[in-house]
Amino acid sequence: MSDHAFDFLQSWVVENVKAMIYEDSAEHLAHDCAWEAETRGITKADLIEAAGGDLNVYMRAELNRVFNRDVEDRVAQDVY
């Protein structure tokens, strides 16, 4: 795995992963991320390795993390 792929993946997630409720959104995010990575010279294999072996699972976990953070923020602010 290249550090470049890992750094790209982390920054891409921060910029693009927002709380979504659509079932197929993780797969769409993974596809979009892989496409953009390729335009920057990052191979899909390096990207998948940076994601821990499965880009779809990684994106699903990131969606869950963002969703949970949004819920916690709303509860802390008493906004439902």
Rosetta constraint file for C-alpha pairs under 8 A:
AtomPair CA 1 CA 5 HARMONIC 7.06 0.50
AtomPair CA 1 CA 6 HARMONIC 7.60 0.50
AtomPair CA 1 CA 46 HARMONIC 5.15 0.50
AtomPair CA 1 CA 47 HARMONIC 7.69 0.50
AtomPair CA 1 CA 49 HARMONIC 5.77 0.50
AtomPair CA 1 CA 50 HARMONIC 6.08 0.50
AtomPair CA 2 CA 6 HARMONIC 6.59 0.50
AtomPair CA 2 CA 46 HARMONIC 6.40 0.50
AtomPair CA 2 CA 50 HARMONIC 7.62 0.50
AtomPair CA 3 CA 7 HARMONIC 6.00 0.50
AtomPair CA 4 CA 8 HARMONIC 6.01 0.50
AtomPair CA 4 CA 42 HARMONIC 7.67 0.50
AtomPair CA 5 CA 9 HARMONIC 6.08 0.50
AtomPair CA 5 CA 37 HARMONIC 7.74 0.50
AtomPair CA 5 CA 42 HARMONIC 6.02 0.50
AtomPair CA 5 CA 46 HARMONIC 6.05 0.50
AtomPair CA 5 CA 47 HARMONIC 5.49 0.50
AtomPair CA 5 CA 50 HARMONIC 6.25 0.50
AtomPair CA 6 CA 10 HARMONIC 6.24 0.50
AtomPair CA 6 CA 47 HARMONIC 7.00 0.50
AtomPair CA 6 CA 50 HARMONIC 4.92 0.50
AtomPair CA 6 CA 51 HARMONIC 7.54 0.50
AtomPair CA 7 CA 11 HARMONIC 6.27 0.50
AtomPair CA 8 CA 12 HARMONIC 5.91 0.50
AtomPair CA 8 CA 37 HARMONIC 7.34 0.50
AtomPair CA 9 CA 13 HARMONIC 6.14 0.50
AtomPair CA 9 CA 33 HARMONIC 7.62 0.50
AtomPair CA 9 CA 47 HARMONIC 7.09 0.50
AtomPair CA 9 CA 50 HARMONIC 7.25 0.50
AtomPair CA 9 CA 51 HARMONIC 7.55 0.50
AtomPair CA 10 CA 14 HARMONIC 6.47 0.50
AtomPair CA 11 CA 15 HARMONIC 6.30 0.50
AtomPair CA 12 CA 16 HARMONIC 5.91 0.50
AtomPair CA 12 CA 17 HARMONIC 7.86 0.50
AtomPair CA 12 CA 33 HARMONIC 7.03 0.50
AtomPair CA 13 CA 17 HARMONIC 5.15 0.50
AtomPair CA 13 CA 62 HARMONIC 7.56 0.50
AtomPair CA 16 CA 29 HARMONIC 7.93 0.50
AtomPair CA 17 CA 29 HARMONIC 7.47 0.50
AtomPair CA 17 CA 59 HARMONIC 7.96 0.50
AtomPair CA 17 CA 62 HARMONIC 7.12 0.50
AtomPair CA 17 CA 63 HARMONIC 6.41 0.50
AtomPair CA 17 CA 66 HARMONIC 7.48 0.50
AtomPair CA 18 CA 63 HARMONIC 6.73 0.50
AtomPair CA 18 CA 66 HARMONIC 6.41 0.50
AtomPair CA 18 CA 67 HARMONIC 7.65 0.50
AtomPair CA 19 CA 63 HARMONIC 5.78 0.50
AtomPair CA 19 CA 64 HARMONIC 7.52 0.50
AtomPair CA 19 CA 66 HARMONIC 5.53 0.50
AtomPair CA 19 CA 67 HARMONIC 4.75 0.50
AtomPair CA 19 CA 70 HARMONIC 7.50 0.50
AtomPair CA 20 CA 25 HARMONIC 7.05 0.50
AtomPair CA 20 CA 63 HARMONIC 6.99 0.50
AtomPair CA 20 CA 67 HARMONIC 7.41 0.50
AtomPair CA 21 CA 25 HARMONIC 7.70 0.50
AtomPair CA 24 CA 28 HARMONIC 6.44 0.50
AtomPair CA 25 CA 29 HARMONIC 6.04 0.50
AtomPair CA 26 CA 30 HARMONIC 6.09 0.50
AtomPair CA 26 CA 56 HARMONIC 5.82 0.50
AtomPair CA 26 CA 57 HARMONIC 7.64 0.50
AtomPair CA 26 CA 59 HARMONIC 5.12 0.50
AtomPair CA 26 CA 60 HARMONIC 5.03 0.50
AtomPair CA 26 CA 63 HARMONIC 7.21 0.50
AtomPair CA 27 CA 31 HARMONIC 6.15 0.50
AtomPair CA 27 CA 56 HARMONIC 5.47 0.50
AtomPair CA 27 CA 59 HARMONIC 7.51 0.50
AtomPair CA 28 CA 32 HARMONIC 6.11 0.50
AtomPair CA 29 CA 33 HARMONIC 5.94 0.50
AtomPair CA 29 CA 56 HARMONIC 7.98 0.50
AtomPair CA 29 CA 59 HARMONIC 6.69 0.50
AtomPair CA 30 CA 34 HARMONIC 6.06 0.50
AtomPair CA 30 CA 55 HARMONIC 5.83 0.50
AtomPair CA 30 CA 56 HARMONIC 5.60 0.50
AtomPair CA 30 CA 59 HARMONIC 6.29 0.50
AtomPair CA 31 CA 35 HARMONIC 6.16 0.50
AtomPair CA 32 CA 36 HARMONIC 6.22 0.50
AtomPair CA 33 CA 37 HARMONIC 6.00 0.50
AtomPair CA 34 CA 38 HARMONIC 6.15 0.50
AtomPair CA 34 CA 44 HARMONIC 6.14 0.50
AtomPair CA 34 CA 47 HARMONIC 7.16 0.50
AtomPair CA 35 CA 39 HARMONIC 6.56 0.50
AtomPair CA 36 CA 40 HARMONIC 6.61 0.50
AtomPair CA 37 CA 41 HARMONIC 6.46 0.50
AtomPair CA 37 CA 42 HARMONIC 5.08 0.50
AtomPair CA 37 CA 43 HARMONIC 7.09 0.50
AtomPair CA 37 CA 44 HARMONIC 7.56 0.50
AtomPair CA 37 CA 47 HARMONIC 7.54 0.50
AtomPair CA 38 CA 42 HARMONIC 5.05 0.50
AtomPair CA 38 CA 43 HARMONIC 5.87 0.50
AtomPair CA 38 CA 44 HARMONIC 7.02 0.50
AtomPair CA 42 CA 46 HARMONIC 6.59 0.50
AtomPair CA 42 CA 47 HARMONIC 6.84 0.50
AtomPair CA 43 CA 47 HARMONIC 6.30 0.50
AtomPair CA 44 CA 48 HARMONIC 6.04 0.50
AtomPair CA 45 CA 49 HARMONIC 6.16 0.50
AtomPair CA 46 CA 50 HARMONIC 6.09 0.50
AtomPair CA 47 CA 51 HARMONIC 6.24 0.50
AtomPair CA 47 CA 55 HARMONIC 7.56 0.50
AtomPair CA 48 CA 52 HARMONIC 6.46 0.50
AtomPair CA 48 CA 53 HARMONIC 5.15 0.50
AtomPair CA 48 CA 54 HARMONIC 5.68 0.50
AtomPair CA 48 CA 55 HARMONIC 5.37 0.50
AtomPair CA 49 CA 53 HARMONIC 4.96 0.50
AtomPair CA 49 CA 54 HARMONIC 7.59 0.50
AtomPair CA 51 CA 55 HARMONIC 5.46 0.50
AtomPair CA 51 CA 58 HARMONIC 5.79 0.50
AtomPair CA 52 CA 58 HARMONIC 7.35 0.50
AtomPair CA 54 CA 58 HARMONIC 6.23 0.50
AtomPair CA 55 CA 59 HARMONIC 6.15 0.50
AtomPair CA 56 CA 60 HARMONIC 6.17 0.50
AtomPair CA 57 CA 61 HARMONIC 6.15 0.50
AtomPair CA 58 CA 62 HARMONIC 6.23 0.50
AtomPair CA 59 CA 63 HARMONIC 6.09 0.50
AtomPair CA 60 CA 64 HARMONIC 6.23 0.50
AtomPair CA 61 CA 65 HARMONIC 6.13 0.50
AtomPair CA 62 CA 66 HARMONIC 6.13 0.50
AtomPair CA 63 CA 67 HARMONIC 6.03 0.50
AtomPair CA 64 CA 68 HARMONIC 6.00 0.50
AtomPair CA 65 CA 69 HARMONIC 6.12 0.50
AtomPair CA 66 CA 70 HARMONIC 6.15 0.50
AtomPair CA 67 CA 71 HARMONIC 6.25 0.50
AtomPair CA 68 CA 72 HARMONIC 6.12 0.50
AtomPair CA 69 CA 73 HARMONIC 6.09 0.50
AtomPair CA 70 CA 74 HARMONIC 6.20 0.50
AtomPair CA 71 CA 75 HARMONIC 6.13 0.50
AtomPair CA 72 CA 76 HARMONIC 6.05 0.50
AtomPair CA 73 CA 77 HARMONIC 6.27 0.50
AtomPair CA 74 CA 78 HARMONIC 5.86 0.50
AtomPair CA 74 CA 79 HARMONIC 4.83 0.50
AtomPair CA 74 CA 80 HARMONIC 6.37 0.50
AtomPair CA 75 CA 79 HARMONIC 6.04 0.50
AtomPair CA 75 CA 80 HARMONIC 7.07 0.50
